[in-house]
């Protein structure tokens, strides 16, 4: 009871102080870290950016923010060069160049040291794509923007001076900001579809649109246009993934909202107002012969062509009225089996224990003292998650093929397919089921946590094939616990990229804890891997038989 009372007290303290800290499982600097520091909301020119892929976080008392979400939304041009992991930000007459992991930046050609040695980082939420996170105050002050930290409300505000910024005890800019113009029109609806190789994006407004700018395309293949006299109420970003269109983003400026369309392999496009002037219609095609001519439109606008890159603020969850990407399912009812991690990414790591170390572990379990958190890992053989799950995946493939199911593996050796490429493979091949196999771990070297859990994404849980991701996950968990007698940790929802990007029922399995000595010993054995594979196979077959091709 005493331990429960302490737990409830700490929980209440946390709920009363949510601004101060949060818990995020983050991947950066080659490892997985439990971030428990402050997490802030983010405002750009007075507008809160919702559904960010990664919230602003604090390192060495300095805030790191996703670079595109902030600085593109203020009209800056942001480029990232993979070869040398450099970030270039152009804003007005200032160019700031940074590199991942380096505390030295170049501002208009001159070297400057980033305060408190807070270098830009590539950081990802667990299971998500990495975001480029940069020190917001250093960059903002370098290019003449205003930054405000509201500790009471837990808000970071960045402004170009067109909106008011609440002063604090340590303001970053003293001039009084001029009031922002009133934007009465609202961009409030986004639709998209594809026909004959042409993707049409329609952004509708609450009132007639007075004028739009000429369209322009950046060097990074972003098509953008400014809508004058309008703000927006849609999400900051909507993923499309149709034809040449990857996503649509929005950013608020002093007198306009910018629509930015992320494209890939775009050959032709057109941007025009609809006949009733209440929508912006954008057509994009990969084929140079495609017809992208606008439908009947009003008289051409005469507004100036924008000179900066797209100012859009990406987020993670689409909410637009969307036509799902078409997929041609294979008549063979293909199943894709994904062995997590691989190559340079070992995943979680576990070490077997000696008999003496196991005795100490069992003694710790029986003790009332919380000493598990301080226990060292075993000194026995090292096991990587990537190797164990690949072995299980291969056994599943063999079992399914013995039952007449065609199986495609995302990897068959020690390679690392990207998180994006795994569901993309399943979508391209027209698979009907996708199963990703992983092993669990905690932040401590040794844990008493145990059991199997299965994840699915609410964003990918329709029944177009007669079955859902949740049904697949339940079948897998039921079958796995039956064959292994492992503890069930339940079916859970998670916004994991490999699940939500699939266009078919998809599940991610955590087969056990690598830093639990008993479970590691089991998972490292060939006989237990056979049981895991049998459980996954039976779960897949029970759903595969119910799949109805549209």
ABEGO torsion letter per residue (X at the ends): XAAAAAAAAAAAAAAAAAAABBBBBBBBGGBBBBBABBBBBBBBGGBBBBGBABBBBBBGGBBBBBAAAAAAAAGBBBBBBAAAGBBBBBBEABBBBBBBGBABBBBGGBBBBBBGGBBBBBBBBBGBBBBBBBBAAAAAAAAGBBBBBBAAAGBBBBBAGABBBBBBABBABABBBBBBBBBABBBABBBBBBBGGBBBBBBBBABBBABBBBBBBBAAGBBBBBBBGBBBABBABBBAGBEABABBBBBBBAABBBBBBBBBGBABBBBBBBAAGABBBBBBBABAABBABBBBBBBBBABBBBABBBBBBBBABBABBBBBBBBBBBAAGBBBBBBBEEEABAEBBBBBBBAAAAAAAAAAAABABBAAAABBBBABBBBBAAAAAAAAAAAAAAAAAAAGBBBBBABABBBBBBAAAAAAAAAAAGBABBBBBBBBBBABABBABBEBBBBBBAABABAAAGBBAAAAAAAAAAAAAAAAGBBBAEBBBBBBAAAAABABBBBBBBAEBAABAAAAAAAABAAAAAAAAAAAAAAAAAAAAABBBX
